[in-house]
Amino acid sequence: MSKLENSLREVIAVFRQYAEKKCKKDTMSKGELRQLILIEMADSIKNTKEKHIIQKILKELDDDRDDQIDFFHSVVKMTQVLKTTE
């Protein structure tokens, strides 16, 4: 299996780990995604060059903690966080 495939499988596994806390595996609340980002992406947040973008993303996820977000949209948010370190 390629490095990309292994990496994507790991992203899926971490997503499901957080989503399954409430017996779901394909969606999570924005609050759960916020926790995932704060815990699993702590190094990226620490090393960001654009703290204001991180704060904006976290605020968006904090506004309505019960609103559900699917896997695709969660990957978009995680990628936005990661891109701030470039």
C-alpha positions in Angstrom: 0.0 0.0 0.0 1.3 3.5 -0.8 2.2 6.2 1.7 -0.8 8.2 0.5 -3.2 5.3 1.0 -1.8 4.6 4.5 -2.1 8.3 5.4 -5.7 8.5 4.2 -6.6 5.3 6.1 -5.2 6.9 9.2 -7.2 10.1 8.7 -10.4 7.9 8.4 -9.5 6.0 11.5 -8.9 9.1 13.6 -12.2 10.6 12.3 -14.1 7.5 13.3 -12.4 7.4 16.7 -13.9 10.8 17.5 -17.2 10.3 15.6 -17.9 6.9 17.3 -18.0 8.5 20.8 -21.6 9.0 20.1 -22.2 5.8 18.1 -21.8 7.5 14.7 -19.1 6.8 12.2 -19.8 9.1 9.2 -20.6 12.4 11.0 -19.6 14.3 14.1 -20.6 17.5 15.7 -18.7 20.6 15.1 -17.6 20.5 18.7 -16.2 17.0 18.3 -14.3 18.2 15.2 -13.0 21.2 17.2 -11.7 18.8 19.8 -10.1 16.5 17.2 -8.3 19.5 15.7 -7.1 20.8 19.1 -5.8 17.4 20.2 -4.7 15.7 17.0 -3.3 18.8 15.3 -1.7 20.5 18.3 1.7 20.8 16.6 0.2 22.4 13.5 -1.6 24.9 15.6 1.5 25.7 17.6 3.6 26.1 14.4 1.1 28.1 12.3 2.2 31.2 10.6 -1.4 32.5 10.5 -2.9 32.3 13.9 -5.9 34.4 12.9 -7.0 31.7 10.4 -6.8 29.0 13.1 -8.9 31.2 15.4 -11.4 31.8 12.6 -11.7 28.0 11.9 -12.1 27.2 15.6 -14.7 30.0 16.1 -16.7 28.6 13.2 -16.6 25.2 14.9 -17.5 26.7 18.3 -20.6 28.6 17.1 -22.9 25.6 17.0 -21.4 22.6 18.7 -24.4 20.4 17.8 -24.4 21.0 14.1 -23.2 17.8 12.3 -20.3 17.8 9.9 -19.5 14.9 7.5 -16.2 13.3 6.8 -15.6 15.3 3.6 -16.1 18.7 5.3 -14.1 17.7 8.3 -11.1 16.9 6.0 -11.5 20.4 4.4 -11.3 22.0 7.9 -8.3 19.9 8.9 -6.5 20.7 5.6 -7.2 24.4 6.2 -5.4 24.1 9.6 -2.5 22.3 8.1 -2.1 24.8 5.2 -1.4 27.6 7.7 1.9 26.0 8.6 3.3 26.3 5.0 
